[in-house]
Amino acid sequence: MNEDYKIWLVRAKSSLALSKAKIDEEIFYEDLCFQAQQAVEKSLKAFLVFLDIDPEKTHNLVNLIKELAKRIDIPNEINEVVILNDYAIQTRYPGYYAPIEEDEYKKAIEKAEYCVKWIDGKIKQIIKEVEDEKNQSLLDNFNLSKK
Protein backbone atom coordinates (compact mmCIF):
# COMPACT_ATOMS: atom_id res chain seq x y z
CA MET A 1 0.00 0.00 0.00
CA ASN A 2 1.39 3.35 -1.06
CA GLU A 3 1.28 5.78 1.89
CA ASP A 4 1.26 8.80 -0.47
CA TYR A 5 -2.52 8.47 -0.62
CA LYS A 6 -2.63 10.21 2.78
CA ILE A 7 -1.17 13.40 1.31
CA TRP A 8 -3.74 13.39 -1.49
CA LEU A 9 -6.57 12.79 0.98
CA VAL A 10 -5.45 15.60 3.31
CA ARG A 11 -5.27 17.95 0.31
CA ALA A 12 -8.75 16.81 -0.79
CA LYS A 13 -10.10 17.65 2.67
CA SER A 14 -8.35 21.03 2.54
CA SER A 15 -9.96 21.82 -0.83
CA LEU A 16 -13.33 20.73 0.56
CA ALA A 17 -12.90 23.09 3.53
CA LEU A 18 -11.95 25.92 1.16
CA SER A 19 -15.04 25.20 -0.94
CA LYS A 20 -17.17 25.97 2.11
CA ALA A 21 -15.40 29.27 2.87
CA LYS A 22 -18.03 31.76 1.66
CA ILE A 23 -16.92 34.35 4.20
CA ASP A 24 -17.84 37.50 2.30
CA GLU A 25 -19.59 38.73 -0.83
CA GLU A 26 -16.34 39.24 -2.75
CA ILE A 27 -15.86 35.48 -3.05
CA PHE A 28 -17.48 34.05 -6.18
CA TYR A 29 -19.44 30.81 -6.03
CA GLU A 30 -17.50 29.85 -9.17
CA ASP A 31 -14.24 29.91 -7.21
CA LEU A 32 -15.74 27.85 -4.40
CA CYS A 33 -17.11 25.32 -6.90
CA PHE A 34 -13.62 25.04 -8.37
CA GLN A 35 -12.42 24.04 -4.89
CA ALA A 36 -15.24 21.49 -4.67
CA GLN A 37 -14.10 20.00 -7.98
CA GLN A 38 -10.53 19.93 -6.67
CA ALA A 39 -11.65 18.10 -3.52
CA VAL A 40 -13.25 15.40 -5.66
CA GLU A 41 -10.30 15.17 -8.03
CA LYS A 42 -7.78 14.87 -5.20
CA SER A 43 -9.87 12.31 -3.31
CA LEU A 44 -10.21 10.16 -6.43
CA LYS A 45 -6.46 10.39 -6.97
CA ALA A 46 -5.94 9.49 -3.29
CA PHE A 47 -7.94 6.30 -3.79
CA LEU A 48 -6.02 5.43 -6.96
CA VAL A 49 -2.70 5.98 -5.18
CA PHE A 50 -3.96 3.88 -2.25
CA LEU A 51 -4.64 1.08 -4.75
CA ASP A 52 -1.09 1.49 -6.16
CA ILE A 53 -2.33 3.05 -9.40
CA ASP A 54 -0.44 6.06 -10.70
CA PRO A 55 -3.25 8.56 -11.40
CA GLU A 56 -3.44 10.23 -14.77
CA LYS A 57 -2.41 13.89 -14.73
CA THR A 58 -5.88 15.17 -15.53
CA HIS A 59 -8.67 17.28 -14.10
CA ASN A 60 -11.24 15.07 -15.84
CA LEU A 61 -13.29 13.30 -13.18
CA VAL A 62 -14.76 10.91 -15.76
CA ASN A 63 -11.31 9.49 -16.53
CA LEU A 64 -10.42 9.14 -12.86
CA ILE A 65 -13.69 7.38 -12.02
CA LYS A 66 -13.31 5.02 -15.00
CA GLU A 67 -9.85 4.06 -13.79
CA LEU A 68 -11.11 3.50 -10.26
CA ALA A 69 -14.08 1.47 -11.52
CA LYS A 70 -11.64 -1.10 -12.94
CA ARG A 71 -10.77 -2.04 -9.35
CA ILE A 72 -13.79 -1.26 -7.18
CA ASP A 73 -17.55 -0.89 -7.43
CA ILE A 74 -18.50 2.75 -7.72
CA PRO A 75 -21.86 3.87 -6.30
CA ASN A 76 -24.10 6.06 -8.46
CA GLU A 77 -23.54 9.01 -6.14
CA ILE A 78 -19.84 8.96 -7.01
CA ASN A 79 -20.57 8.68 -10.73
CA GLU A 80 -22.73 11.80 -10.37
CA VAL A 81 -19.79 13.96 -9.27
CA VAL A 82 -18.72 14.25 -12.91
CA ILE A 83 -21.04 17.26 -13.15
CA LEU A 84 -18.32 19.10 -11.24
CA ASN A 85 -16.01 18.76 -14.27
CA ASP A 86 -17.21 22.11 -15.61
CA TYR A 87 -15.80 23.85 -12.56
CA ALA A 88 -12.25 22.63 -13.26
CA ILE A 89 -11.65 25.01 -16.14
CA GLN A 90 -14.63 26.97 -17.43
CA THR A 91 -15.58 28.86 -14.29
CA ARG A 92 -12.08 29.68 -13.11
CA TYR A 93 -11.74 32.65 -15.41
CA PRO A 94 -14.13 35.34 -16.63
CA GLY A 95 -15.95 34.11 -19.68
CA TYR A 96 -19.18 33.15 -21.36
CA TYR A 97 -20.93 31.13 -18.72
CA ALA A 98 -23.86 31.87 -16.47
CA PRO A 99 -22.81 32.88 -12.96
CA ILE A 100 -23.27 30.15 -10.38
CA GLU A 101 -26.11 30.75 -7.97
CA GLU A 102 -26.29 29.61 -4.36
CA ASP A 103 -28.46 26.53 -5.07
CA GLU A 104 -26.00 25.19 -7.65
CA TYR A 105 -23.11 25.92 -5.30
CA LYS A 106 -24.80 23.99 -2.47
CA LYS A 107 -25.34 20.97 -4.75
CA ALA A 108 -21.68 21.04 -5.76
CA ILE A 109 -20.60 21.10 -2.11
CA GLU A 110 -22.99 18.27 -1.26
CA LYS A 111 -21.59 16.07 -4.04
CA ALA A 112 -17.97 16.89 -3.18
CA GLU A 113 -18.55 16.23 0.50
CA TYR A 114 -20.18 12.87 -0.23
CA CYS A 115 -17.30 11.84 -2.49
CA VAL A 116 -14.54 12.77 -0.04
CA LYS A 117 -16.33 11.08 2.87
CA TRP A 118 -17.11 7.96 0.83
CA ILE A 119 -13.50 7.59 -0.31
CA ASP A 120 -12.12 8.24 3.18
CA GLY A 121 -14.52 5.65 4.61
CA LYS A 122 -13.82 3.10 1.88
CA ILE A 123 -10.06 3.38 2.39
CA LYS A 124 -10.50 2.90 6.16
CA GLN A 125 -12.76 -0.10 5.51
CA ILE A 126 -10.19 -1.73 3.21
CA ILE A 127 -7.38 -1.13 5.73
CA LYS A 128 -9.48 -2.70 8.49
CA GLU A 129 -10.34 -5.72 6.32
CA VAL A 130 -6.68 -6.25 5.45
CA GLU A 131 -5.66 -5.95 9.11
CA ASP A 132 -8.43 -8.34 10.19
CA GLU A 133 -7.32 -10.80 7.53
CA LYS A 134 -3.69 -10.58 8.67
CA ASN A 135 -4.69 -11.03 12.29
CA GLN A 136 -6.83 -14.04 11.43
CA SER A 137 -3.99 -15.55 9.43
CA LEU A 138 -1.59 -15.06 12.35
CA LEU A 139 -4.11 -16.63 14.70
CA ASP A 140 -4.66 -19.56 12.34
CA ASN A 141 -0.90 -20.10 12.05
CA PHE A 142 -0.50 -19.91 15.82
CA ASN A 143 -3.28 -22.42 16.37
CA LEU A 144 -1.80 -24.76 13.74
CA SER A 145 1.63 -24.61 15.39
CA LYS A 146 0.16 -25.62 18.75
CA LYS A 147 -1.23 -28.87 17.34
QUIBEL-V313069 format. One record per residue. N is the residue number from 1. RES is the residue in three letters. NEAR is the number of other ideal C-beta (glycine too) atoms within 8 Angstrom. D_CENTER is the distance of its C-alpha to the mean C-alpha in Angstrom with 1 decimal. Layout:
((N/RES/NEAR/D_CENTER) (N/RES/NEAR/D_CENTER))
//
This chain:
((1/MET/7/17.5) (2/ASN/7/16.3) (3/GLU/5/15.8) (4/ASP/7/14.2) (5/TYR/13/10.7) (6/LYS/8/11.6) (7/ILE/7/12.1) (8/TRP/13/8.8) (9/LEU/14/7.3) (10/VAL/8/10.3) (11/ARG/9/9.9) (12/ALA/17/6.5) (13/LYS/11/8.7) (14/SER/8/11.6) (15/SER/13/10.4) (16/LEU/14/9.7) (17/ALA/8/13.2) (18/LEU/9/14.7) (19/SER/15/13.7) (20/LYS/8/15.9) (21/ALA/9/18.7) (22/LYS/8/21.2) (23/ILE/4/24.1) (24/ASP/5/26.8) (25/GLU/3/27.9) (26/GLU/3/27.6) (27/ILE/10/23.8) (28/PHE/7/22.8) (29/TYR/13/20.3) (30/GLU/11/19.4) (31/ASP/10/18.4) (32/LEU/17/16.3) (33/CYS/16/14.6) (34/PHE/12/14.0) (35/GLN/13/12.1) (36/ALA/17/10.0) (37/GLN/16/9.3) (38/GLN/12/8.7) (39/ALA/17/6.1) (40/VAL/16/4.1) (41/GLU/13/5.8) (42/LYS/13/5.5) (43/SER/15/2.4) (44/LEU/15/4.0) (45/LYS/11/6.9) (46/ALA/15/6.8) (47/PHE/14/7.1) (48/LEU/13/9.7) (49/VAL/14/11.4) (50/PHE/11/11.7) (51/LEU/9/13.4) (52/ASP/6/15.5) (53/ILE/8/14.6) (54/ASP/4/15.0) (55/PRO/11/12.4) (56/GLU/6/14.4) (57/LYS/3/15.0) (58/THR/7/13.9) (59/HIS/8/12.3) (60/ASN/8/12.7) (61/LEU/15/9.8) (62/VAL/8/12.5) (63/ASN/9/13.3) (64/LEU/15/9.9) (65/ILE/14/9.8) (66/LYS/8/13.5) (67/GLU/11/13.2) (68/LEU/13/10.9) (69/ALA/9/13.3) (70/LYS/5/16.1) (71/ARG/6/15.3) (72/ILE/8/13.8) (73/ASP/4/14.5) (74/ILE/8/11.9) (75/PRO/7/12.9) (76/ASN/5/14.2) (77/GLU/10/12.0) (78/ILE/11/8.9) (79/ASN/9/11.5) (80/GLU/8/12.5) (81/VAL/14/9.7) (82/VAL/9/11.6) (83/ILE/8/14.1) (84/LEU/15/12.1) (85/ASN/11/13.2) (86/ASP/9/16.5) (87/TYR/13/15.3) (88/ALA/14/14.4) (89/ILE/6/18.1) (90/GLN/8/20.6) (91/THR/13/20.3) (92/ARG/9/20.1) (93/TYR/4/23.8) (94/PRO/2/26.8) (95/GLY/6/27.6) (96/TYR/2/28.5) (97/TYR/7/25.9) (98/ALA/3/26.4) (99/PRO/7/25.2) (100/ILE/11/22.3) (101/GLU/7/23.8) (102/GLU/6/22.6) (103/ASP/6/21.8) (104/GLU/10/19.5) (105/TYR/13/17.8) (106/LYS/8/17.4) (107/LYS/8/15.9) (108/ALA/17/13.3) (109/ILE/12/12.5) (110/GLU/8/12.7) (111/LYS/15/10.2) (112/ALA/16/7.6) (113/GLU/10/8.6) (114/TYR/11/8.7) (115/CYS/15/5.2) (116/VAL/14/4.3) (117/LYS/8/7.7) (118/TRP/11/7.7) (119/ILE/14/5.6) (120/ASP/11/7.7) (121/GLY/8/10.6) (122/LYS/10/10.5) (123/ILE/13/10.7) (124/LYS/8/13.4) (125/GLN/8/15.1) (126/ILE/9/15.4) (127/ILE/9/16.8) (128/LYS/8/19.2) (129/GLU/8/20.4) (130/VAL/9/21.1) (131/GLU/8/22.9) (132/ASP/8/24.8) (133/GLU/8/25.8) (134/LYS/8/27.1) (135/ASN/8/28.9) (136/GLN/8/30.5) (137/SER/8/31.5) (138/LEU/8/33.1) (139/LEU/8/34.9) (140/ASP/8/36.1) (141/ASN/8/37.4) (142/PHE/8/39.1) (143/ASN/8/40.8) (144/LEU/7/41.9) (145/SER/6/43.5) (146/LYS/5/45.5) (147/LYS/4/47.2))
//
